[in-house]
Amino acid sequence: MQPPRATSNPLERFLEASYWLTVAAALGVALLLQLARGTFADFFLDALIAVWSVALYFFPARRPHHRRFVHTLGLLPLFAYYVAQSHNLIPASYRSEAFAVLAIFPINVASLTLGLPGALAALAVSAGTILYFFRWPDPAELFAMAWLLSALLGVSYHELLRRLEVYHERLHHQALRDALTGLGNRRAMEEDFARMQGLAQRTGRRLVLTLWDLDDLKGINDRHGHQAGDQALRDLADALRHSTRRGDGVYRTGGDEFAGLHLDLRDPEALKERVRERFADVSVGWIDATAGDFEAAFRAADERLYREKARRNHAPG
């Protein structure tokens, strides 16, 4: 049996985990209390509710809050059963379960309609209503509820932080990627440059910075449209990706310009030929970037690139 499909929304995951942890805690305490009291009929009823809850949790649903809403609706008959056990509104032996049902239903409905602020407000209203109309729980019940609430909040807070960290890492990764080609962007190159230059200096290796320019991208766009130009950029990105070595960095730094960082690249001419076998219309310039800062190395490689472009443009044929 597989767990329900997770949503990518961190708040929804927080509400989903909080709700089902609350249900599991409430049912677990109820079952233990029924066993301790020897009320096996009620234990059997709570066990059926537990089985139904587990089945509903694993039931595939397009939206997790649909599953929670159905579950809370199903708890209402249980609450009605408890109320019907005595002429008193809520018998003493059923107050623990009633607390759980009264709290869970409005909290879940509020979370579906108003989000986390609504859920917290509903929690406060539910707690106040229970204490005002019924009674303050006895010390044992109060301790159990406080322990469950603290455990729930701790687990939920940990889960929320973990999801937010994953979400932040995903955003950071997207901020370092070029959307069209999937290569790193200039910001990613700057970060990798500092790391790779430091490694080169510590190990006595050579760091080479290459700049690549797609020839006549404007002409491709004018003659064949921007979709053809975008495809040419993707093709050049693929040529660079497949022609460089594992561990090399390849980036799109803007427009028709690409770049690479290569540790111990002994023959840049051979790399140029490998790329041109896959994509012929490209010019390249490179520089030894083992020393110096990023901007200086980038400008020097850029000057060599445009000298290479000028030479190719004036070459016969």
Secondary structure as GFF3:
##gff-version 3
##sequence-region A 1 317
A	DSSP	alpha_helix	10	37	.	.	.	ID=ss1
A	DSSP	alpha_helix	40	58	.	.	.	ID=ss2
A	DSSP	alpha_helix	64	83	.	.	.	ID=ss3
A	DSSP	three_ten_helix	92	94	.	.	.	ID=ss4
A	DSSP	alpha_helix	95	133	.	.	.	ID=ss5
A	DSSP	alpha_helix	139	175	.	.	.	ID=ss6
A	DSSP	alpha_helix	186	203	.	.	.	ID=ss7
A	DSSP	beta_strand	207	214	.	.	.	ID=ss8
A	DSSP	alpha_helix	217	224	.	.	.	ID=ss9
A	DSSP	alpha_helix	226	243	.	.	.	ID=ss10
A	DSSP	beta_strand	249	254	.	.	.	ID=ss11
A	DSSP	beta_strand	257	263	.	.	.	ID=ss12
A	DSSP	alpha_helix	268	278	.	.	.	ID=ss13
A	DSSP	beta_strand	282	288	.	.	.	ID=ss14
A	DSSP	alpha_helix	294	313	.	.	.	ID=ss15
###
